[in-house]
Amino acid sequence: MSDYPQKVTFREEGAREGFQSESQIIPTGEKVRLINALSRTGVRLLQVTSFVHPKWVPQMADAEDVVAQIEMGPAVRYFGAYLNEQGLDRAIATGRLKQYGVLTQYCSETYAKKNVNRSNQEIISTFPQLCQRYRKLGLDTYGMIIAAFGSNYDGEVPLSGVLAAVDQFVQTSLDQGVKYERIVLADSFGWANPEQIKRVIGAIRERHPDLYIGLHLHDTRGTGMANFYAALSMGVGYFDTAIGGMGGSPFAKGAAGNIPTEDAAFLCEELGIDTGLDLDMLIECAKMAEAIVGHLLPGKLAHGGSLTGYRKR
């Protein structure tokens, strides 16, 4: 038996994770054009850029300029990604973003070193300081577990490893008085399969039934949408997605994009799950994104079309 959620929330990441994976520098105006179009699709969470050092991700050198030029919609929460407190300071200094406080753990030590040049234990040791800062700033906080299902660097992640990371978040909540908006499991390298998705989510819920679980899925090995459906059948109602299936990570070799926002929204619509998104506008955004990057994107709906027109015949 399936236990679909009544409503699904998508965090749109195309303008950040999507563009950061492009080798050619995308003009600031084109980034802003896509963000403005996405703002009109009904999406409520929109990650617009990344405040990282341009030495490591040159594509994001214009982060402040992008934020300054966005036409902000009143119903959309705009925010940026960051890897350290310096990045958070830059995001807040724009005066236009509603940032989140993020606590991150890694189930791949090698990837942690490559991504933030720290071990997972070193990252955890910063949690008290970060929690204090987030409280002072009044930020909503969520936790993220990177490479929760496996990595190309360190191989498979046992269920006990994911549960240990979740337990650490719960302990931090108790110690620091943090209330998480959600805990997101990231399949950063595309290792997960549908049964694994259900097994991990089931185990977490059995251990911590009050946690709100979300997923960040990559389609590296073609299982992204199958994993999405498996999570839906478990009642998961939050997903990170990217228009057109854009994305990947400069530090996760071989990782493909996130699951396409428009494809995921289409499946939800077919299953009778509310997303609040306009499929036709999402399709136009996917086509726009494809034109901006200058190559085909993996999303299917922009090429195949929705079924609305056919059903009206």
LOGU-498597 format. One record per residue: x, y, z of N, C-alpha, C in turn; residue number from 1; residue in one letter. Coordinates in pm, whole numbers, always signed. Atoms other than C-alpha are relative to their C-alpha. Layout:
BEGIN
   n_c1   n_c2   n_c3  ca_c1  ca_c2  ca_c3   c_c1   c_c2   c_c3 resi resn
      X      Y      Z      X      Y      Z      X      Y      Z  NUM    A
...
END
This chain:
BEGIN
   n_c1   n_c2   n_c3  ca_c1  ca_c2  ca_c3   c_c1   c_c2   c_c3 resi resn
    +84   -119     +0     +0     +0     +0    +88   +124     +0    1    M
    -73   -126     +5   +119   +351    -84    -59    +99    +99    2    S
    +41   -101    -96   +103   +641   +157    +44   +136    -52    3    D
    -42   -124    +63   +136   +942    -74    -31   +120    +89    4    Y
    +32   -124    -72   +159  +1287    +84   -111    +74    -73    5    P
   +103    -79    +65   -131  +1521    +17    +61   +112    -83    6    Q
    -65   -110    +68   +109  +1794    -90   +150    -21     +1    7    K
   -146     +8     +9   +471  +1806   -206    +58   +139    -19    8    V
    -73   -126    +14   +709  +2099   -166   +132    -27    -72    9    T
   -126    +11    +73   +994  +2141   -413    +89   +121    +31   10    F
    -97   -109     -7  +1306  +2345   -350    +72     +3   -134   11    R
    -56    -12   +134  +1412  +2465   -696   +146    +46     +8   12    E
   -143    -26    -11  +1791  +2455   -735    +71    +24   -133   13    E
    -64    -11   +130  +1850  +2502  -1107    +96   +116    -13   14    G
    -83   -119    +13  +1991  +2853  -1077   +129    -10    +80   15    A
   -123    +19    -79  +2246  +2735   -821    +72   -128    -42   16    R
    -69   +126    +30  +2331  +2368   -858     +6    -25   -150   17    E
     -1    +18   +145  +2236  +2370  -1225   +109    +80    -68   18    G
    -97    -85    +67  +2443  +2665  -1337   +143    -25    +47   19    F
   -137    +17    -48  +2742  +2584  -1116    +71   -117    -69   20    Q
    -58   +116    +67  +2793  +2264  -1314    +35    +28   -146   21    S
    -29    -34   +139  +2821  +2445  -1649   +143    +52    -14   22    E
   -139    -41    +21  +3173  +2489  -1786    +10   +142    -55   23    S
     -1   -137    +52  +3089  +2808  -1977    -65    +93   +101   24    Q
    +56    -96    -92  +3022  +3119  -1773   -132    +55    -56   25    I
   +132    -47    +41  +2652  +3205  -1793    -12   +149    +36   26    I
    +15   -143    -30  +2584  +3583  -1821    -97    +22   +116   27    P
    +84    -31   -116  +2433  +3735  -1508   -145    +24    -41   28    T
   +135    -30    +45  +2133  +3864  -1702    -81   -123    -34   29    G
    +70   +125    +34  +2048  +3514  -1825    -38    -77   +126   30    E
    +34    +65   -128  +2063  +3375  -1473   -123    +66    +61   31    K
   +112    -75    -57  +1829  +3649  -1355   -128    -27    -78   32    V
   +118    +25    +83  +1593  +3589  -1648    -65   -134    +36   33    R
    +56   +130    -37  +1553  +3222  -1554    -60     +4   +140   34    L
    +53     -9   -137  +1509  +3298  -1184   -134    +73     +2   35    I
   +126    -74     +5  +1240  +3554  -1261   -112    -85    -59   36    N
   +100    +87    +60  +1059  +3304  -1482    -42   -110    +98   37    A
    +32   +104    -99  +1081  +3033  -1215    -87    +56   +112   38    L
    +79    -62   -106   +934  +3278   -964   -149     +1    -32   39    S
   +140     -7    +42   +611  +3275  -1167    -64   -137    -19   40    R
    +52   +135    +20   +567  +2896  -1172    -81    -52   +118   41    T
    +64    +49   -122   +425  +2867   -821    +98    -60    +98   42    G
   -102    +53    -92   +753  +2746   -667    +10    +93   +120   43    V
     -4    -79   -122   +785  +2861   -307   +141    +12    +59   44    R
   -138     -2    -51  +1152  +2782   -230    +93     +5   -120   45    L
    -82    -21   +119  +1408  +2913   -477   +143    +35    +42   46    L
   -142    -22    -30  +1783  +2877   -428    +63    +64   -123   47    Q
    -31    -82   +117  +1925  +3146   -654   +148     +7    -35   48    V
   -143     -9    +29  +2304  +3132   -624    +76    -67   +114   49    T
    -85    +58   -104  +2598  +3014   -414   +109    +99    +36   50    S
   -101    -94    -48  +2821  +3233   -201   +127    -76    +37   51    F
   -126    +72    -16  +3144  +3044   -252   +110    +82    -65   52    V
   -112    -74    +57  +3490  +3169   -341     +8    -29   -149   53    H
     -4    +20   +145  +3510  +3225   -718   +120    -81    -48   54    P
   -114    +85    +36  +3845  +3048   -718    -43   -144    -16   55    K
    +44   +139     +1  +3663  +2721   -652   -118    -21    -95   56    W
   +116    +10    +90  +3339  +2788   -844    -14   +133    -74   57    V
     +3   -128    +73  +3397  +3066  -1100   -139    +42    -46   58    P
   +135    -29    +49  +3037  +3041  -1220    -77    +87    +98   59    Q
    +74    -71   -102  +2919  +3192   -892    +67   +131    +43   60    M
    -69   -125    -34  +3146  +3498   -895    -94   +119     +3   61    A
    +95   -111     +9  +2843  +3718   -968   -117    -14    +98   62    D
   +111    +30    -93  +2635  +3601   -669    -74   +125    +45   63    A
    +65   -122    -48  +2570  +3950   -531    -74    +72   -112   64    E
    +65    -67   +113  +2488  +4090   -875   -131    -71    -36   65    D
   +121    +75    +29  +2236  +3811   -938   -110    +37    +99   66    V
   +100    -30   -103  +2061  +3876   -609    -54   +142    -15   67    V
    +41   -140    +11  +2052  +4252   -667    -99    +21   -115   68    A
    +82    -23   +120  +1879  +4212  -1005   -129    -80     -6   69    Q
   +121    +83     +3  +1609  +3956   -922   -125    +84    +27   70    I
   +132    -56    -28  +1246  +4068   -943    -69    -94    +97   71    E
    +45    +93   -103  +1133  +3914   -617   -151     -4    +12   72    M
   +142    +21    -18   +785  +3768   -594    -34    -12   +147   73    G
    +34     -2   -143   +601  +3807   -261    -22   -138    +62   74    P
    +31   +132    -55   +514  +3437   -227   +118    -97     -6   75    A
   -116    +86    +19   +865  +3303   -295   +106    +31   +106   76    V
   -114    -18    -91  +1143  +3247    -43   +128    -18    -81   77    R
   -126     +1    +74  +1475  +3336   -208   +115    -13    +99   78    Y
   -115    +18    -88  +1802  +3221    -53   +117    -54    -80   79    F
   -120    +48    +67  +2157  +3124   -141    +67   -111    +78   80    G
    -80   +105    -64  +2386  +2831    -70   +129    +61    +53   81    A
   -130    -43    -54  +2703  +2871   +136    +65   -120    +67   82    Y
    -74   +111    -60  +2975  +2646   +272    +64    +37   +134   83    L
    -62    -44   -125  +3101  +2855   +565    -65   +131    +44   84    N
    +62   -121    -55  +3017  +3157   +779    +30   +123    -84   85    E
    -30   -112    +88  +3191  +3392   +538   -103     +9   -113   86    Q
   +102     +3   +104  +2950  +3280   +267   -135    +46    +53   87    G
   +125    -44    -61  +2655  +3327   +503     -1   +151    +19   88    L
    -10   -145    -17  +2777  +3678   +584    -26    +73   -131   89    D
    +22    -62   +130  +2784  +3762   +214   -148     -5    -40   90    R
   +142    +15    +35  +2431  +3628   +164    -85    +99    +79   91    A
    +78    -90    -85  +2294  +3827   +458    +24   +146    -40   92    I
    -35   -138    +35  +2476  +4141   +344    -75    +51   -122   93    A
    +78    -46   +116  +2270  +4148    +23   -127    +71    +44   94    T
   +120    -62    -52  +1973  +4246   +237   -129    -42    -70   95    G
   +117    +39    +79  +1736  +4065     +0    -41   -146    +20   96    R
    +24   +144     -9  +1754  +3696    +93    -50    -39   +138   97    L
    +43    +58   -127  +1580  +3496   +362    +73   -132    +17   98    K
    -90   +114     -9  +1856  +3257   +453    -48   -106    +99   99    Q
    +15   +109    -95  +1844  +2922   +627   +132    -19    +76  100    Y
   -117    +52    -69  +2080  +2800   +893    +12   -147    -35  101    G
    -18   +137    +48  +2227  +2474   +767   +107    -71    +83  102    V
    -96    +90    -64  +2396  +2195   +962    +19   -118    -94  103    L
    -29   +102   +102  +2568  +1946   +733    +91   -108    +56  104    T
    -89   +113    -29  +2715  +1601   +785    +28    -75   -130  105    Q
    -41    +77   +117  +2895  +1376   +537    +11   -148    +37  106    Y
    -21   +143    -15  +2872   +999   +502   +117    -47    -86  107    C
   -121    +29    +76  +3184  +1017   +283   +109    +95    +48  108    S
   -109    -84    -52  +3499  +1142   +453    +80    +64   -113  109    E
    -78    -54   +112  +3679  +1186   +122    -72   +117    -64  110    T
    +77   -108    +61  +3400  +1399    -20     -3   +122    +91  111    Y
     -5   -112    -94  +3395  +1611   +296   +129    +79    -17  112    A
   -130    -66    +19  +3764  +1684   +248     +3    +78   -131  113    K
     -2    -66   +130  +3714  +1769   -118    -94   +121     -5  114    K
   +103   -103     +9  +3405  +1984    -62    +26   +117    +94  115    N
    -19   -107    -98  +3489  +2178   +256   +133     -9    +73  116    V
   -135    +14    -56  +3842  +2061   +343     -2    -24   +151  117    N
     +9    +39   -141  +3734  +1919   +679    -47   -144     +9  118    R
    +57   +132    -26  +3661  +1578   +825   -141    +19    +54  119    S
   +136    -10    -51  +3305  +1499   +927     +1    +34   +148  120    N
     -6    -29   -143  +3407  +1508  +1293    +35   +146    +25  121    Q
    -32   -143    -12  +3561  +1852  +1247   -123    +85    -29  122    E
   +123    -72    +34  +3235  +1966  +1087    -96     -3   +118  123    I
    +92    +13   -114  +3029  +1832  +1378    +44    +86   +117  124    I
    -50    -80   -112  +3254  +2014  +1625    -38   +147    -10  125    S
    +41   -140    +19  +3136  +2345  +1476   -148    +21    +28  126    T
   +145    -13    -15  +2767  +2272  +1542    -41    +95   +113  127    F
    +42    -92   -107  +2746  +2451  +1882    +15   +146    -39  128    P
    -23   -137    +43  +2897  +2768  +1739   -101    +43   -107  129    Q
    +95    -32   +106  +2677  +2753  +1430   -141    +18    +54  130    L
   +133     -9    -58  +2362  +2692  +1632    -19   +132    +74  131    C
     +5   -127    -71  +2440  +2991  +1850    -16   +116    -99  132    Q
     +8   -106   +101  +2491  +3206  +1540   -138     +1    -66  133    R
   +130     +7    +66  +2172  +3085  +1373   -111    +51    +91  134    Y
   +100    -50    -95  +1970  +3153  +1688     +4   +152     +8  135    R
    -18   -145     -9  +2113  +3504  +1712    -58    +70   -122  136    K
    +50    -57   +124  +2020  +3569  +1348   -147    -30    -25  137    L
   +140    +37    +17  +1676  +3412  +1388    -27    -81   -124  138    G
    +13    +77   +123  +1731  +3168  +1102    -73   -133    +23  139    L
    +54   +136     +2  +1516  +2862  +1031   +115    -94    -31  140    D
   -113    +91    +15  +1746  +2562  +1049    -44   -137    -51  141    T
    +22   +138    +42  +1762  +2231   +869   +133    -74     -3  142    Y
   -119    +83     +6  +2006  +1942   +862     +9    -70   -134  143    G
    -19    +69   +128  +2156  +1779   +554   +109   -105    +15  144    M
    -97   +110     -3  +2332  +1445   +523    +46    -26   -142  145    I
    -56    +10   +135  +2559  +1442   +218    +49   -143    -25  146    I
    -43   +136    +39  +2632  +1116    +30    -60   -105    +92  147    A
    +67    +86    -97  +2376   +941   +248    -20   -143    -48  148    A
    +27   +133    +55  +2343   +642    +14   +122    -65    -64  149    F
   -121    +53    +59  +2699   +595   -112    +76   +108    -74  150    G
    -80    -97    +75  +2985   +777   -284   +101    -72    -86  151    S
   -102    +56    +89  +3226   +715   -567   +136     -5    +66  152    N
   -128     -4    -69  +3508   +786   -324    +13   -110   +106  153    Y
     -9    +90   -115  +3425   +569    -22    -98   -117     -6  154    D
    +85   +117    +18  +3170   +322   -156   -134     +8    +72  155    G
   +132     +9    -60  +2848   +205     +6     -2    +58   +141  156    E
    +21    -50   -136  +2711   +366   +319    -96    -96    +70  157    V
    +90    +91    -70  +2568   +115   +567   -113    +78    +66  158    P
   +114    -63    -65  +2229   +191   +718    +40    +58   +135  159    L
    -44    -47   -132  +2401   +227  +1055    +70   +135    -11  160    S
    -68   -128    +19  +2608   +514   +913    -98   +115    -15  161    G
   +102   -104    +16  +2301   +711   +806    -71    +25   +133  162    V
    +68    -15   -129  +2128   +643  +1138    +88    +72   +101  163    L
    -92    -69    -91  +2438   +760  +1325     -2   +150    -27  164    A
     +6   -142    +35  +2424  +1090  +1134   -130    +62    +49  165    A
   +130    -50    -47  +2054  +1130  +1213     +1    +12   +152  166    V
    -10     -5   -146  +2121  +1046  +1579    +80   +123    +45  167    D
    -81   -117    -33  +2388  +1318  +1583    -82   +129    -12  168    Q
    +87   -117    +14  +2137  +1572  +1453    -99     +9   +117  169    F
    +95     +1   -112  +1887  +1468  +1720    +69    +42   +129  170    V
    -74    -37   -121  +2152  +1498  +1991    +33   +148     +0  171    Q
    -27   -144    +11  +2250  +1842  +1864   -125    +81    +30  172    T
   +127    -66    -28  +1884  +1939  +1877    -24    +11   +150  173    S
    +19     +2   -145  +1869  +1838  +2242   +101    +90    +70  174    L
   -107    -75    -67  +2203  +1997  +2335    -11   +150    -25  175    D
     -4   -141    +40  +2157  +2324  +2147   -138    +65    -11  176    Q
   +134    -56     +8  +1781  +2369  +2153    -42    +35   -142  177    G
    +32    -24   +140  +1754  +2347  +1775   -126    -74    -39  178    V
   +117    +65    +58  +1424  +2276  +1606    +19     -2   -151  179    K
    -27    +11   +143  +1484  +2143  +1256   -128    +13    -82  180    Y
   +112     -5    +94  +1253  +2239   +973    -10   -132    -75  181    E
     -4   +129    +68  +1362  +1916   +805   +141    -56     +9  182    R
   -129    +66    +17  +1645  +1663   +771     +0    -55   -143  183    I
     -3    +38   +141  +1744  +1614   +406   +110   -105    -23  184    V
    -95   +105    +39  +1911  +1295   +281    +39    +24   -144  185    L
    -47    -31   +135  +2126  +1369    -23    +65   -122    -65  186    A
    -63   +104    +80  +2200  +1101   -281    +96    +68    -98  187    D
    -88    -90    +73  +2491  +1314   -398    +64    -63   -123  188    S
    -69    +67   +110  +2645  +1053   -628    -91    -93    -80  189    F
    +93    +85    +73  +2332   +872   -747    +19   -148    +26  190    G
    -18   +141    -37  +2392   +547   -559   -129    -68    +43  191    W
   +119    +60    -61  +2043   +496   -419    -84    -77   -100  192    A
   +101    +70    +79  +1782   +253   -547   -131     +7    +78  193    N
   +129    -18    -68  +1408   +251   -465    -16    -78   +130  194    P
    +14    +78   -123  +1424    -28   -209    +86    +56   +112  195    E
    -87    -62   -100  +1715   +139    -34    -64   +128    +56  196    Q
    +70   -121    -43  +1520   +466    -24   -105    -36   +106  197    I
   +106    +39    -94  +1229   +292   +147    +57    -57   +129  198    K
    -61    +61   -119  +1454    +97   +381    +57   +106    +94  199    R
    -63   -104    -83  +1645   +405   +501   -106    +89    +64  200    V
   +105    -86    -55  +1337   +623   +541    -79    -73   +109  201    I
    +72    +79    -99  +1155   +345   +723    +77    -14   +130  202    G
    -82    +17   -121  +1445   +291   +963     +9   +130    +79  203    A
     -6   -130    -69  +1473   +663  +1041   -131    +28    +72  204    I
   +130    -27    -62  +1100   +693  +1107    -26    -90   +120  205    R
    +18    +90   -113  +1103   +390  +1333    +77    +50   +121  206    E
    -88    -48   -108  +1384   +547  +1535    -37   +140    +47  207    R
    +30   -140    -31  +1280   +913  +1518   -128    +41    -74  208    H
   +126    -19    +74   +912   +930  +1418    -42   +146    -19  209    P
    +42   -139     +9   +884  +1307  +1468    +83    +82    -99  210    D
    -83    -75    +94  +1155  +1407  +1218    -70    +12   -135  211    L
    +53    -22   +134  +1044  +1560   +888   +114    -25    -99  212    Y
   -107    +44    +89  +1250  +1390   +617    -23    +53   -141  213    I
     +3    -40   +140  +1329  +1533   +273   +111    -69    -76  214    G
   -100    +67    +84  +1538  +1408    -19    +57    +95   -105  215    L
    -73    -70   +106  +1795  +1552   -258    +56   -110    -91  216    H
    -30   +115    +84  +1817  +1309   -549    +72    +40   -128  217    L
    -69    -17   +127  +2058  +1287   -842    -28   -121    -89  218    H
    +38   +105    +95  +1990  +1087  -1156   +121    -57    -73  219    D
   -127    +41    +60  +2348   +976  -1220    -10   -135    -72  220    T
    +10   +135    +57  +2254   +614  -1293   -143    -35    -43  221    R
   +134    +21    +54  +1898   +661  -1415   -105    -44   +100  222    G
    +96    +45   -100  +1726   +581  -1085    -69   +116    +72  223    T
    +50   -116    -73  +1636   +936   -982   -151     +4    +15  224    G
   +145     -8     -6  +1267   +932  -1072    -61   -123    +69  225    M
    +48   +120    -71  +1223   +575   -948    +17    +20   +151  226    A
    -22    -29   -141  +1372   +686   -616   -101   +103    +51  227    N
   +101   -101    -34  +1140   +987   -616   -135    -66    +27  228    F
   +127    +68    -17   +839   +762   -660     +0    -86   +127  229    Y
     -9    +82   -122   +960   +527   -385    -18    +86   +124  230    A
    +13    -91   -114   +990   +823   -148   -142    +52    +14  231    A
   +140    -42     -4   +645   +949   -244    -88   -108    +64  232    L
    +81   +111    -52   +502   +606   -164    +19    -18   +151  233    S
    -24     +2   -144   +655   +644   +184    -53   +125    +68  234    M
    +59   -120    -58   +480   +978   +232    +93   +119     +8  235    G
    -93   -113     -3   +785  +1203   +182    -61   +115    -80  236    V
    +64   -114    +63   +664  +1553    +96    +92   +117    -29  237    G
    -96   -108    +29   +984  +1754    +40   +113    -54    -86  238    Y
   -107    +42    +89  +1236  +1731   -244    +75   +121    -56  239    F
    -81    -95    +77  +1523  +1934   -389     -5    -45   -146  240    D
     +7    +32   +143  +1483  +1951   -767    +63   +113    -79  241    T
    -59   -104    +85  +1625  +2146  -1061    -70     -1   -135  242    A
    +70    -10   +128  +1449  +2271  -1372    +82    -66   -110  243    I
    -67    +67   +110  +1533  +2055  -1672    +91   -115    +41  244    G
    -94   +102    -46  +1733  +1816  -1454   +143    +50     +2  245    G
   -134    -58     -5  +2026  +2057  -1438    +71    -42   +128  246    M
    -72    +15   -126  +2302  +2010  -1186   +114    -99     -2  247    G
   -122    +77    -22  +2576  +1797  -1044    +86    +80    +95  248    G
    -90    -73    -89  +2870  +1904   -832   +141     +0    -59  249    S
   -139     -4    +47  +3219  +2023   -933    +91    -93    +80  250    P
    -84    +82    -87  +3348  +1810   -645    -50   -144    +12  251    F
    +51   +137     +2  +3140  +1495   -709    +11    -51   -144  252    A
    -28    +39   +138  +3294  +1353  -1024   -103   -100    -51  253    K
    +95    +90    +63  +3040  +1196  -1256   -144    +19    +41  254    G
   +137    -18    -47  +2733  +1318  -1067    -83    +74   -104  255    A
    +92    -66    +93  +2441  +1403  -1295    -86    +99    +78  256    A
    +81   -103    -62  +2176  +1664  -1226   -103    -54    +99  257    G
   +113    +35    -86  +1894  +1670   -976   -116    -51    -85  258    N
   +118    +39    +74  +1563  +1516  -1071    -68   +126    -53  259    I
    +58   -120    +60  +1382  +1759  -1306   -127    +44    +73  260    P
   +117    -53    -71  +1130  +1982  -1132   -128    -29    -76  261    T
   +122    +16    +79   +883  +1962  -1419    -43   -146     -9  262    E
    +34   +142     +6   +902  +1581  -1443    -60    -48   +132  263    D
    +49    +39   -132   +855  +1540  -1069   -139    +58    +25  264    A
   +132    -62    -17   +562  +1785  -1068   -105    -71    -84  265    A
    +92    +72    +87   +403  +1599  -1359    -43   -131    +64  266    F
    +36   +127    -63   +421  +1266  -1178    -94    +23   +118  267    L
    +88    -31   -113   +268  +1423   -868   -141    +30    -49  268    C
   +132    -33    +53    -15  +1565  -1076    -75   -126    -45  269    E
    +62   +125    +46    -79  +1223  -1231    -48    -85   +118  270    E
    +35    +78   -118    -95  +1073   -882   -101    +73    +89  271    L
    +96    -75    -80   -332  +1341   -754    +60    +70   +119  272    G
    -70    -67   -110    -70  +1504   -529    +17   +148    -35  273    I
     -8   -144    +23    -84  +1882   -497   +144    +50    +10  274    D
   -132    -64     -6   +234  +2078   -579    -10   +152     -4  275    T
    +14   -144    +14    +96  +2427   -641    +76    +57   -117  276    G
    -83    -45   +113   +306  +2442   -960    -78     -2   -131  277    L
    +60    -10   +133   +204  +2540  -1313    +88    -78    -98  278    D
    -80    +87    +86   +324  +2260  -1544    +40    +69   -131  279    L
    -31    -67   +126   +303  +2469  -1861   +112   +102    +18  280    D
   -106    -99    -26   +516  +2743  -1707   +133    -68    +32  281    M
   -123    +75    -26   +765  +2487  -1580    +63    -50   -130  282    L
    -51    +45   +130   +796  +2346  -1932    +70   +114    -72  283    I
    -62   -116    +65   +868  +2695  -2065   +133    +35    +67  284    E
   -125    -26    -72  +1132  +2743  -1795   +107   -102    -37  285    C
    -96   +104    +39  +1295  +2411  -1885    +57    +28   -138  286    A
    -45    -34   +135  +1311  +2517  -2250    +92   +121     +5  287    K
    -84   -118    -16  +1455  +2853  -2145   +138    -39    +55  288    M
   -127    +44    -59  +1720  +2683  -1929    +86    -70   -105  289    A
    -72    +72   +105  +1814  +2458  -2220    +61    +97   -100  290    E
    -52   -100    +94  +1854  +2760  -2450   +115    +77    +62  291    A
   -104    -77    -67  +2064  +2943  -2192   +131    -77     +7  292    I
   -123    +78    -13  +2312  +2659  -2137    +50    -51   -135  293    V
    -43    +35   +135  +2318  +2574  -2508    +17   -147    -28  294    G
     -4   +144    +27  +2272  +2197  -2486   -124    -65    +59  295    H
   +116    +73    -49  +2005  +1937  -2422    +10    -26   +150  296    L
     +9    +36   -141  +1894  +1884  -2064    -77   -131    +12  297    L
    +58   +135    -10  +1780  +1544  -1934   -148     -7    +32  298    P
   +142     +2    -31  +1427  +1647  -1835    -82    -49   -119  299    G
    +81    +61   +106  +1158  +1463  -2031   -122    +84    -38  300    K
   +127    -66    +25   +846  +1680  -2000    +13   +113   -101  301    L
    -19   -111    +93   +988  +1976  -2192     +5    -48   -145  302    A
     -9    +55   +135  +1042  +1747  -2492   -127    -78    -37  303    H
   +117    +83    +29   +742  +1514  -2462   -131    +73    +19  304    G
   +121    -75    -28   +491  +1767  -2333    -87    -67   +106  305    G
    +93    +56    -98   +223  +1723  -2068   -116    -67    -74  306    S
   +114    +69    +61    -99  +1529  -2129   -125    +87     -7  307    L
   +118    -86    -10   -331  +1824  -2079    -67    +20   -135  308    T
    +56    -24   +133   -376  +1904  -2448    -66   -122    -60  309    G
    +57   +124    +55   -441  +1544  -2540   -132    -35    +68  310    Y
   +120    +36    -75   -703  +1497  -2270   -117    +90    -31  311    R
   +107    -91    +36   -900  +1795  -2393    -63    -36   -134  312    K
    +53    +36   +131   -953  +1631  -2734   -124    -88    +12  313    R
END
